[in-house]
């Protein structure tokens, strides 16, 4: 999608509509959203938000605590649903200007990263879930290196975000949540890797540091591997 012009203005309109009128107030009340660490969020200029991912509710919680438009890097499968709900989700993601990405495929990952870089160059807020998928069991899994590939050449602040309680909140629906906490941490210093922005080893090291900071915010057990297809399948069938 182009950056700037009427497409961006329209997506911003839809974003603020859903945040303040269409979805946000109900989500704030029903999910009992609580935020801390918002003093770490810059009021202007580019920033990357990197969060753990345990529930479909995570983007709502993170975005509601940020007073700026947040653009998420979302998996391509959410843009191709055939059911009524799937079609609405695809429309919704496009309407509010989110970026599709397949973490397993360079053909879609690379263009999405380039578009995200352009958003950062324009002073935007980009959010990413480094794990690349929802945790199958609530633990924190090894991060994909796309976040480092985005952050190191851009040299922008990276804020670790910890989400606690959203998995339980989703399982409790339609009952009201017992509460979701979103913790925005201090920016992670990735400057030791700036001069190695094209080095896959640097991507890995920077990503591992970022995941360690997220784990410190959430208290999750860290698993130094990617979830298996079987674990993801069991999660999706539960």
C-alpha positions as CSV (number, residue, x, y, z in Angstrom):
1,X,0.0,0.0,0.0
2,X,1.3,3.5,-0.7
3,X,2.4,5.7,2.2
4,X,0.9,9.1,2.2
5,X,-2.0,10.6,0.3
6,X,-5.7,9.7,0.5
7,X,-5.1,6.0,1.3
8,X,-3.2,6.9,4.5
9,X,-5.7,9.6,5.5
10,X,-8.6,7.1,5.0
11,X,-6.9,4.4,7.1
12,X,-6.2,7.0,9.9
13,X,-9.9,7.9,9.9
14,X,-11.0,4.3,10.2
15,X,-8.3,3.7,12.9
16,X,-9.4,6.5,15.1
17,X,-13.1,5.7,14.6
18,X,-12.6,2.1,15.8
19,X,-10.3,3.2,18.6
20,X,-12.6,5.8,20.1
21,X,-16.1,4.9,18.9
22,X,-16.5,1.6,17.2
23,X,-14.4,-0.8,19.4
24,X,-12.2,1.0,21.9
25,X,-14.6,2.0,24.7
26,X,-16.2,-1.5,24.8
27,X,-12.8,-3.1,24.9
28,X,-11.5,-0.9,27.6
29,X,-14.6,-1.7,29.8
30,X,-15.0,-5.4,29.0
31,X,-11.3,-6.3,29.1
32,X,-10.5,-4.1,32.1
33,X,-7.4,-2.8,30.3
34,X,-4.6,-1.4,32.5
35,X,-1.4,0.2,31.3
36,X,1.9,1.1,33.0
37,X,5.2,2.5,31.7
38,X,3.6,4.9,29.2
39,X,6.2,7.5,30.1
40,X,8.5,5.5,27.9
41,X,6.4,6.1,24.8
42,X,7.8,9.0,22.7
43,X,5.1,11.7,21.9
44,X,6.5,12.1,18.4
45,X,9.0,10.6,16.1
46,X,9.5,7.0,14.9
47,X,9.3,4.1,17.3
48,X,9.0,0.3,17.2
49,X,6.8,-1.5,19.8
50,X,7.8,-5.2,20.2
51,X,5.4,-7.3,22.3
52,X,4.8,-10.9,23.4
53,X,1.8,-12.5,21.7
54,X,-0.6,-14.8,23.6
55,X,-4.0,-13.8,22.3
56,X,-6.0,-12.2,19.5
57,X,-6.7,-9.4,22.0
58,X,-3.1,-8.2,22.2
59,X,-3.2,-5.6,19.5
60,X,-6.3,-4.0,21.0
61,X,-4.6,-3.7,24.4
62,X,-1.3,-2.3,23.1
63,X,-2.9,0.2,20.7
64,X,-5.4,1.5,23.3
65,X,-2.5,2.6,25.5
66,X,-0.7,4.5,22.8
67,X,-2.0,8.0,22.0
68,X,-0.8,7.7,18.4
69,X,-1.8,5.6,15.4
70,X,-0.1,2.2,15.6
71,X,0.6,0.1,12.5
72,X,0.9,-3.6,13.0
73,X,2.7,-6.2,11.0
74,X,0.0,-8.9,10.7
75,X,0.2,-12.4,9.2
76,X,-1.0,-12.7,5.6
77,X,-3.4,-15.5,6.5
78,X,-5.7,-12.9,8.2
79,X,-6.2,-11.1,4.9
80,X,-7.5,-14.2,3.1
81,X,-10.4,-15.4,5.2
82,X,-13.4,-17.0,3.2
83,X,-16.0,-16.9,6.0
84,X,-18.0,-13.8,6.8
85,X,-15.9,-13.2,9.9
86,X,-12.7,-13.8,7.9
87,X,-13.8,-11.3,5.2
88,X,-14.6,-8.7,7.8
89,X,-11.2,-9.2,9.5
90,X,-9.4,-8.8,6.2
91,X,-11.4,-5.6,5.5
92,X,-10.8,-4.3,9.0
93,X,-7.0,-4.8,8.8
94,X,-6.8,-3.1,5.4
95,X,-9.2,-0.3,6.5
96,X,-7.0,0.7,9.4
97,X,-3.8,0.4,7.4
98,X,-2.1,-2.7,8.8
99,X,0.8,-4.5,7.0
100,X,0.5,-8.1,5.9
101,X,3.6,-10.3,6.3
102,X,4.4,-14.0,6.1
103,X,7.4,-14.6,8.5
104,X,8.2,-17.8,6.7
105,X,8.5,-16.2,3.3
106,X,11.1,-13.7,2.2
107,X,8.9,-12.7,-0.8
108,X,6.3,-11.2,1.6
109,X,8.5,-10.5,4.6
110,X,11.0,-8.2,2.7
111,X,8.4,-5.9,1.1
112,X,6.5,-5.6,4.4
113,X,9.8,-4.7,6.2
114,X,10.6,-2.1,3.6
115,X,7.1,-0.6,3.9
116,X,7.5,-0.5,7.7
117,X,10.8,1.3,7.3
118,X,9.1,3.9,5.2
119,X,6.5,4.4,7.9
120,X,9.3,4.9,10.5
121,X,11.1,7.3,8.2
122,X,7.8,9.3,8.2
123,X,7.9,9.3,12.0
124,X,5.3,6.5,12.5
125,X,4.7,3.9,15.2
126,X,5.2,0.3,14.0
127,X,4.2,-2.7,16.3
128,X,5.5,-6.2,15.8
129,X,5.1,-9.5,17.6
130,X,8.7,-11.0,17.3
131,X,7.5,-14.5,18.0
132,X,5.6,-14.4,14.7
133,X,2.6,-16.2,16.0
134,X,0.5,-16.5,19.2
135,X,2.1,-18.6,21.9
136,X,0.6,-22.1,22.0
137,X,0.8,-22.4,25.7
138,X,1.4,-19.0,27.3
139,X,5.2,-19.3,27.3
140,X,7.5,-16.9,25.4
141,X,9.1,-18.5,22.4
142,X,12.2,-17.6,20.4
143,X,11.7,-14.4,18.3
144,X,11.9,-14.1,14.5
145,X,14.6,-11.7,13.5
146,X,12.4,-9.4,11.4
147,X,12.2,-6.9,14.3
148,X,16.0,-6.6,14.2
149,X,16.1,-6.3,10.4
150,X,13.7,-3.4,10.8
151,X,15.3,-1.7,13.8
152,X,19.0,-1.9,13.2
153,X,19.1,0.0,9.8
154,X,16.4,2.4,11.0
155,X,18.2,3.1,14.4
156,X,14.9,4.1,16.0
157,X,13.8,3.5,19.6
158,X,12.5,0.0,20.3
159,X,10.1,-0.3,23.2
160,X,9.6,-3.8,24.7
161,X,5.9,-4.4,25.6
162,X,4.7,-7.0,28.0
163,X,1.1,-8.3,27.9
164,X,-0.2,-10.2,30.9
165,X,-3.7,-11.7,31.1
166,X,-5.0,-11.5,27.6
167,X,-4.9,-15.2,27.1
168,X,-7.1,-15.7,30.1
169,X,-9.3,-12.9,29.0
170,X,-10.0,-14.4,25.6
171,X,-10.8,-17.8,27.2
172,X,-13.2,-16.1,29.6
173,X,-15.3,-14.4,26.8
174,X,-18.2,-13.5,26.8
175,X,-17.7,-13.0,30.5
176,X,-16.0,-9.8,31.5
177,X,-12.2,-10.1,31.9
178,X,-10.5,-10.1,35.2
179,X,-8.0,-7.7,33.7
180,X,-5.3,-7.3,31.1
181,X,-2.0,-5.5,32.0
182,X,0.1,-3.9,29.3
183,X,3.6,-2.9,30.4
184,X,5.7,-0.6,28.2
185,X,9.3,-1.0,29.1
186,X,12.3,1.4,28.7
187,X,13.8,1.4,25.2
188,X,16.2,-1.4,24.5
189,X,19.7,-0.3,23.5
190,X,20.5,-2.0,20.2
191,X,23.3,0.4,19.3
192,X,26.1,-2.3,19.7
193,X,24.6,-3.9,16.5
194,X,24.0,-0.7,14.4
195,X,27.2,-1.2,12.4
196,X,26.2,-4.8,11.7
197,X,22.7,-4.1,10.3
198,X,23.2,-6.6,7.5
199,X,24.6,-9.4,9.6
200,X,22.2,-12.3,10.4
201,X,24.2,-13.0,13.6
202,X,23.6,-9.4,14.7
203,X,19.9,-9.8,14.0
204,X,19.8,-12.9,16.1
205,X,21.7,-11.4,19.0
206,X,19.6,-8.2,19.0
207,X,16.4,-10.2,18.8
208,X,17.4,-12.4,21.7
209,X,18.1,-9.3,23.9
210,X,14.7,-7.9,23.0
211,X,12.9,-11.1,23.9
212,X,14.8,-11.2,27.2
213,X,13.5,-7.7,28.0
214,X,10.0,-8.8,27.2
215,X,10.3,-11.8,29.4
216,X,11.5,-9.6,32.3
217,X,8.3,-7.5,31.9
218,X,5.9,-10.5,31.7
219,X,7.5,-13.1,33.9
220,X,6.9,-15.7,31.2
221,X,9.0,-18.8,30.9
222,X,11.3,-18.4,27.8
223,X,11.5,-21.3,25.3
224,X,14.6,-21.0,23.0
225,X,13.0,-22.4,19.9
226,X,10.1,-21.8,17.6
227,X,6.7,-23.5,18.3
228,X,6.3,-26.7,16.4
229,X,3.6,-27.2,13.8
230,X,2.0,-29.7,16.1
231,X,1.9,-27.2,19.0
232,X,0.4,-24.6,16.8
233,X,-2.2,-27.0,15.4
234,X,-3.3,-28.0,19.0
235,X,-3.6,-24.3,19.9
236,X,-5.8,-23.6,16.9
237,X,-8.0,-26.6,17.5
238,X,-8.5,-25.9,21.2
